Amino acid sequence: MREIVHIQIGQCGNQIGAKFWEVIGEEHGIDCAGSNSAASALQLERINVYYNEAYGKKYVPRAVLVDLEPGTMDSIRSSRLGALFQPDSFVHGNSGAGNNWAKGHYTEGAELIESAMDVVRSQIDQQLLSVQTRNSNCFVEWIPNNVKVAVCDIPPRGLNMAATFLGNNTAIQELFTRVSEHFSAMFRRKAFVHWYTSEGMDIGEFGEAESDIHDLVSEYQQFQDVKAGLDGSEEGREEEEEAEMEAEDTQQ
């Protein structure tokens, strides 16, 4: 199975990530100190998907934790999972974005992104080298990064089986429509726009974003209309066939 580098960003991402590692540790029998407490060998069979084995039979999450402010990182370090992560896995700045997307994208975030990417690249390079070393007979020089896909058969705690399905349908346009309505109402009044333009964002980008979301809603609506037309044609044919059958029965 492929090795996964887990990247968690921002306050929300790191809070979800902390819970994720808590659940993964319970599934694989890894305690908060990184020690093996697995009840069966099956739990460790695919442990290398999320963990690196360190010195002394300790297991370390293959994770990169990123935030613009140190508070979230300090909270994780001081939690019961704090000792689980490598110190160089924490990448943070000294001031947060303050819920200002432009500040996170143009200024403080732009200054931090390269540091975060350096850690991510190191993790990926390390795993590629490790995989190639363990499975050297499966690699050839002219295809250095070929990938195999497998299924993890260790279910979440308390369950015998679990699956994840990602789907898409035209109903999602309702969500985009609501977002667009609120956005347009605020943008017409130039509400909070100065917070973003003061960080380097061009006001024209707001108009482009508004146009893009309108195009997205229209595209979903087109697919919905086509599907409704096809369903209507099928129902019409079925009604015609039923009418013909009834006419034949009447004649007989």
C-alpha positions in Angstrom: 0.0 0.0 0.0 1.1 3.5 -0.7 2.6 5.7 2.1 0.6 8.8 2.9 1.9 12.2 3.9 -0.8 13.8 6.0 -0.9 17.6 5.8 -3.1 19.6 8.3 -3.4 23.3 7.9 -5.0 26.1 10.0 -6.8 25.9 13.3 -9.7 23.9 11.9 -7.4 21.6 9.9 -5.2 20.9 12.9 -8.1 20.3 15.3 -9.6 17.7 12.8 -6.1 16.3 12.3 -5.5 15.8 16.0 -8.8 13.8 16.2 -7.8 11.9 13.1 -4.5 10.8 14.6 -6.3 9.8 17.8 -8.6 7.5 15.9 -5.9 6.1 13.6 -3.8 5.3 16.7 -6.6 3.4 18.2 -7.2 1.5 15.0 -3.6 0.5 14.7 -2.8 0.0 18.3 -0.4 3.0 18.7 -0.5 4.9 21.9 0.1 8.6 22.5 3.8 8.0 23.0 4.1 6.2 19.7 4.5 2.7 21.3 2.9 -0.4 19.9 0.0 -1.7 22.0 -1.7 -3.6 19.2 -3.9 -6.5 20.2 -3.4 -8.4 16.9 -0.7 -8.5 14.2 -3.3 -7.4 11.7 -3.2 -3.9 13.2 0.4 -3.5 12.4 0.2 -5.1 9.0 -0.2 -1.8 7.2 1.2 0.5 9.8 3.5 2.1 7.3 0.6 3.8 5.5 0.5 6.6 8.1 3.5 6.0 10.4 7.3 5.9 10.1 9.1 3.4 12.4 11.6 5.3 14.5 14.3 4.2 16.9 13.2 1.9 19.8 10.2 0.5 18.0 8.4 3.9 18.2 6.0 4.9 15.5 5.9 8.5 14.3 3.0 10.0 12.3 4.0 11.0 8.7 2.4 14.4 9.2 3.1 18.1 8.5 1.2 20.5 10.8 0.9 24.1 9.5 -0.6 27.3 10.8 0.1 31.0 10.6 0.1 31.4 14.4 1.8 29.4 17.1 -1.2 29.0 19.4 -2.6 26.0 17.6 0.7 24.3 17.5 1.3 25.0 21.2 -2.1 23.5 21.9 -1.2 20.3 20.1 2.2 20.1 21.7 0.7 20.4 25.2 -2.0 17.8 24.5 -1.7 14.1 25.1 -0.7 13.6 21.5 2.1 16.2 21.6 4.9 13.7 22.1 3.7 11.7 19.1 4.9 14.1 16.4 8.4 15.0 15.3 9.4 18.5 16.3 10.3 19.5 12.7 6.8 18.5 11.6 5.5 21.8 13.1 5.6 24.7 10.7 4.0 28.0 11.9 4.3 31.8 11.7 4.0 34.3 14.5 0.7 36.0 13.6 -2.6 34.6 12.4 -4.7 35.6 9.4 -7.6 36.9 11.5 -10.2 35.2 9.3 -8.8 37.3 6.4 -8.3 35.1 3.4 -6.2 37.7 1.5 -3.9 38.1 4.5 -3.3 34.3 4.6 -2.9 34.1 0.8 -0.9 37.3 0.0 1.2 38.3 3.0 1.8 36.0 6.0 0.8 32.9 4.2 3.0 33.7 1.2 6.0 34.0 3.6 5.3 30.7 5.3 4.4 28.5 2.3 8.0 27.8 1.2 8.9 26.6 4.7 5.9 24.3 4.7 6.7 23.0 1.3 10.3 22.2 2.3 9.0 20.0 5.0 6.5 18.3 2.7 9.2 17.7 0.0 11.5 16.2 2.6 8.7 13.8 3.8 7.9 12.8 0.2 11.5 12.3 -0.9 12.1 10.2 2.2 9.1 8.0 1.5 9.9 7.6 -2.2 13.5 6.5 -1.3 12.2 4.1 1.3 9.6 2.6 -1.0 12.2 2.2 -3.8 14.7 0.6 -1.5 12.2 -1.9 -0.1 10.8 -2.7 -3.5 13.8 -2.2 -5.8 12.7 -5.1 -8.1 9.4 -3.4 -8.8 11.0 -0.2 -10.1 12.9 0.5 -13.3 15.1 3.5 -14.0 12.8 5.0 -16.6 9.6 4.8 -14.4 11.0 5.8 -10.9 7.7 6.7 -9.3 5.1 4.1 -10.4 2.4 3.6 -7.8 0.4 0.6 -6.6 -3.1 0.9 -5.1 -4.5 -1.4 -2.4 -7.3 -1.5 0.2 -6.8 -1.1 3.9 -8.8 -3.9 5.6 -8.5 -2.5 9.2 -11.9 -1.0 10.1 -12.5 1.9 12.4 -12.9 1.2 16.1 -16.2 -0.5 17.0 -17.0 -1.4 13.4 -16.6 -4.6 11.3 -16.3 -2.8 8.0 -16.2 0.8 6.6 -16.2 2.5 3.3 -16.1 6.0 1.9 -18.0 7.3 -1.1 -17.4 10.6 -2.8 -20.3 11.6 -5.0 -21.5 14.7 -6.9 -24.9 15.7 -8.1 -26.7 18.7 -9.4 -28.3 19.4 -5.9 -25.0 21.0 -4.8 -25.9 24.0 -6.9 -28.3 25.1 -4.1 -25.3 25.5 -1.8 -23.4 27.5 -4.4 -26.5 29.7 -5.0 -26.9 30.5 -1.3 -23.2 31.4 -1.1 -23.4 33.5 -4.2 -26.5 35.5 -2.9 -24.8 36.3 0.3 -21.5 37.2 -1.4 -23.2 39.5 -4.0 -25.2 41.3 -1.3 -22.1 42.1 0.7 -20.0 42.9 -2.3 -22.5 45.4 -3.6 -22.0 47.3 -0.3 -18.2 46.8 -0.5 -18.5 45.2 3.0 -15.1 44.3 4.4 -13.5 44.7 0.9 -10.8 47.1 2.3 -9.5 44.3 4.6 -8.6 42.3 1.5 -7.4 45.1 -0.8 -5.1 46.4 2.0 -3.3 43.0 1.9 -2.7 43.2 -1.9 -5.8 41.7 -3.4 -7.2 43.4 -6.5 -10.9 44.4 -6.3 -11.4 42.9 -9.8 -10.8 39.4 -8.3 -14.1 39.7 -6.4 -15.9 40.2 -9.7 -14.1 37.3 -11.2 -15.1 35.1 -8.3 -18.7 36.2 -8.5 -18.7 35.4 -12.2 -17.1 32.0 -11.7 -19.7 30.9 -9.2 -22.5 32.0 -11.4 -21.0 30.0 -14.3 -20.7 27.0 -12.0 -24.4 27.2 -10.9 -25.4 27.6 -14.6 -23.4 24.5 -15.6 -25.1 22.4 -12.9 -28.5 23.7 -13.9 -27.8 22.7 -17.5 -27.0 19.1 -16.5 -30.2 19.0 -14.3 -32.3 20.3 -17.2 -30.9 17.7 -19.6 -31.6 14.9 -17.1 -35.1 16.2 -16.5 -35.7 16.3 -20.3 -34.5 12.7 -20.7 -36.7 11.5 -17.8 -39.7 13.3 -19.3 -39.1 11.7 -22.7 -38.9 8.2 -21.1 -42.1 8.9 -19.1 -43.8 10.1 -22.3 -42.8 6.9 -24.2 -44.1 4.8 -21.4 -47.4 6.5 -21.4 -47.7 6.2 -25.1 -47.0 2.4 -24.9 -49.5 2.0 -22.1 -52.1 3.9 -24.2 -51.4 1.7 -27.2 -51.7 -1.5 -25.1 -55.1 -0.3 -23.7 -56.3 0.5 -27.2 -55.4 -3.0 -28.4 -57.1 -4.6 -25.4 -60.3 -2.5 -26.1 -60.3 -3.6 -29.8 -60.0 -7.2 -28.8 
